[in-house]
Amino acid sequence: MQCFFVEFQCKLGQAYSVADEIANREIASEIYSVSGQFDLMAKFYIEDDVDIGRFIAERVHTVPGIERTHTILTFKAF
């Protein structure tokens, strides 16, 4: 399994609806409200043979209310 995080900057007033839609799609293992430049952060696990870029483009970027994302790839858990 591949693990990665995506930070979300949402359109004003849309953070809760974005979080709800991500949860409804059942594509993230965890979704957090965060402080700083971004409004939300979600943790994703996908199979090793799934392309992360395609997954994000097709399953994440299609969520209404997202203005910008930042993807963080992980390499090893300690």
ChimeraX commands (.cxc) that place a marker at each C-alpha (Angstrom):
marker #1 position 0.00,0.00,0.00 radius 0.5
marker #1 position 1.09,3.55,-0.73 radius 0.5
marker #1 position 0.42,6.21,1.90 radius 0.5
marker #1 position 0.27,9.92,1.18 radius 0.5
marker #1 position -1.30,13.08,2.54 radius 0.5
marker #1 position -3.12,15.86,0.72 radius 0.5
marker #1 position -3.58,19.35,2.12 radius 0.5
marker #1 position -6.61,21.26,0.86 radius 0.5
marker #1 position -7.21,24.97,0.48 radius 0.5
marker #1 position -10.96,25.37,0.08 radius 0.5
marker #1 position -13.12,28.13,-1.30 radius 0.5
marker #1 position -14.33,30.39,1.51 radius 0.5
marker #1 position -17.00,28.69,3.58 radius 0.5
marker #1 position -16.57,25.34,1.81 radius 0.5
marker #1 position -14.23,23.42,4.14 radius 0.5
marker #1 position -16.98,21.42,5.84 radius 0.5
marker #1 position -18.70,20.50,2.58 radius 0.5
marker #1 position -15.34,19.46,1.07 radius 0.5
marker #1 position -14.58,17.29,4.13 radius 0.5
marker #1 position -18.08,15.77,3.97 radius 0.5
marker #1 position -17.71,14.94,0.26 radius 0.5
marker #1 position -14.30,13.32,0.77 radius 0.5
marker #1 position -15.77,11.27,3.64 radius 0.5
marker #1 position -18.81,10.30,1.54 radius 0.5
marker #1 position -16.55,9.08,-1.28 radius 0.5
marker #1 position -14.75,6.84,1.24 radius 0.5
marker #1 position -11.37,7.52,-0.37 radius 0.5
marker #1 position -9.45,8.85,2.66 radius 0.5
marker #1 position -8.60,6.99,5.84 radius 0.5
marker #1 position -8.52,10.19,7.94 radius 0.5
marker #1 position -9.58,13.82,7.40 radius 0.5
marker #1 position -8.49,16.70,9.64 radius 0.5
marker #1 position -9.25,20.39,9.94 radius 0.5
marker #1 position -5.88,22.14,10.23 radius 0.5
marker #1 position -4.44,25.59,10.83 radius 0.5
marker #1 position -2.09,27.49,8.54 radius 0.5
marker #1 position -2.14,27.89,4.76 radius 0.5
marker #1 position -4.53,25.00,4.26 radius 0.5
marker #1 position -7.98,24.22,5.66 radius 0.5
marker #1 position -7.97,20.41,5.62 radius 0.5
marker #1 position -5.53,17.52,5.49 radius 0.5
marker #1 position -6.43,13.96,4.54 radius 0.5
marker #1 position -4.49,10.71,4.71 radius 0.5
marker #1 position -4.87,8.28,1.82 radius 0.5
marker #1 position -3.86,4.66,1.26 radius 0.5
marker #1 position -3.96,3.20,-2.23 radius 0.5
marker #1 position -2.71,-0.04,-3.76 radius 0.5
marker #1 position 0.89,-0.10,-4.99 radius 0.5
marker #1 position -0.17,-0.46,-8.63 radius 0.5
marker #1 position -2.40,2.67,-8.55 radius 0.5
marker #1 position -0.90,5.87,-9.96 radius 0.5
marker #1 position -1.05,8.59,-7.29 radius 0.5
marker #1 position -1.32,11.42,-9.83 radius 0.5
marker #1 position -4.24,9.80,-11.62 radius 0.5
marker #1 position -5.96,8.97,-8.32 radius 0.5
marker #1 position -5.69,12.59,-7.20 radius 0.5
marker #1 position -6.82,13.97,-10.57 radius 0.5
marker #1 position -9.83,11.66,-10.86 radius 0.5
marker #1 position -10.92,11.05,-7.27 radius 0.5
marker #1 position -9.74,14.09,-5.29 radius 0.5
marker #1 position -9.63,17.12,-7.60 radius 0.5
marker #1 position -13.21,16.44,-8.69 radius 0.5
marker #1 position -14.53,17.33,-5.21 radius 0.5
marker #1 position -16.43,20.64,-5.48 radius 0.5
marker #1 position -15.13,23.53,-3.37 radius 0.5
marker #1 position -11.41,22.75,-3.58 radius 0.5
marker #1 position -9.28,25.68,-4.64 radius 0.5
marker #1 position -5.77,24.23,-4.27 radius 0.5
marker #1 position -4.07,21.06,-3.05 radius 0.5
marker #1 position -0.61,20.07,-1.86 radius 0.5
marker #1 position 0.36,16.40,-1.96 radius 0.5
marker #1 position 2.90,14.96,0.47 radius 0.5
marker #1 position 4.38,11.56,-0.39 radius 0.5
marker #1 position 5.57,9.32,2.42 radius 0.5
marker #1 position 8.48,6.91,2.31 radius 0.5
marker #1 position 8.77,5.06,5.62 radius 0.5
marker #1 position 6.82,4.84,8.86 radius 0.5
marker #1 position 8.77,4.83,12.13 radius 0.5
marker link #1:1,2 radius 0.2
marker link #1:2,3 radius 0.2
marker link #1:3,4 radius 0.2
marker link #1:4,5 radius 0.2
marker link #1:5,6 radius 0.2
marker link #1:6,7 radius 0.2
marker link #1:7,8 radius 0.2
marker link #1:8,9 radius 0.2
marker link #1:9,10 radius 0.2
marker link #1:10,11 radius 0.2
marker link #1:11,12 radius 0.2
marker link #1:12,13 radius 0.2
marker link #1:13,14 radius 0.2
marker link #1:14,15 radius 0.2
marker link #1:15,16 radius 0.2
marker link #1:16,17 radius 0.2
marker link #1:17,18 radius 0.2
marker link #1:18,19 radius 0.2
marker link #1:19,20 radius 0.2
marker link #1:20,21 radius 0.2
marker link #1:21,22 radius 0.2
marker link #1:22,23 radius 0.2
marker link #1:23,24 radius 0.2
marker link #1:24,25 radius 0.2
marker link #1:25,26 radius 0.2
marker link #1:26,27 radius 0.2
marker link #1:27,28 radius 0.2
marker link #1:28,29 radius 0.2
marker link #1:29,30 radius 0.2
marker link #1:30,31 radius 0.2
marker link #1:31,32 radius 0.2
marker link #1:32,33 radius 0.2
marker link #1:33,34 radius 0.2
marker link #1:34,35 radius 0.2
marker link #1:35,36 radius 0.2
marker link #1:36,37 radius 0.2
marker link #1:37,38 radius 0.2
marker link #1:38,39 radius 0.2
marker link #1:39,40 radius 0.2
marker link #1:40,41 radius 0.2
marker link #1:41,42 radius 0.2
marker link #1:42,43 radius 0.2
marker link #1:43,44 radius 0.2
marker link #1:44,45 radius 0.2
marker link #1:45,46 radius 0.2
marker link #1:46,47 radius 0.2
marker link #1:47,48 radius 0.2
marker link #1:48,49 radius 0.2
marker link #1:49,50 radius 0.2
marker link #1:50,51 radius 0.2
marker link #1:51,52 radius 0.2
marker link #1:52,53 radius 0.2
marker link #1:53,54 radius 0.2
marker link #1:54,55 radius 0.2
marker link #1:55,56 radius 0.2
marker link #1:56,57 radius 0.2
marker link #1:57,58 radius 0.2
marker link #1:58,59 radius 0.2
marker link #1:59,60 radius 0.2
marker link #1:60,61 radius 0.2
marker link #1:61,62 radius 0.2
marker link #1:62,63 radius 0.2
marker link #1:63,64 radius 0.2
marker link #1:64,65 radius 0.2
marker link #1:65,66 radius 0.2
marker link #1:66,67 radius 0.2
marker link #1:67,68 radius 0.2
marker link #1:68,69 radius 0.2
marker link #1:69,70 radius 0.2
marker link #1:70,71 radius 0.2
marker link #1:71,72 radius 0.2
marker link #1:72,73 radius 0.2
marker link #1:73,74 radius 0.2
marker link #1:74,75 radius 0.2
marker link #1:75,76 radius 0.2
marker link #1:76,77 radius 0.2
marker link #1:77,78 radius 0.2
view
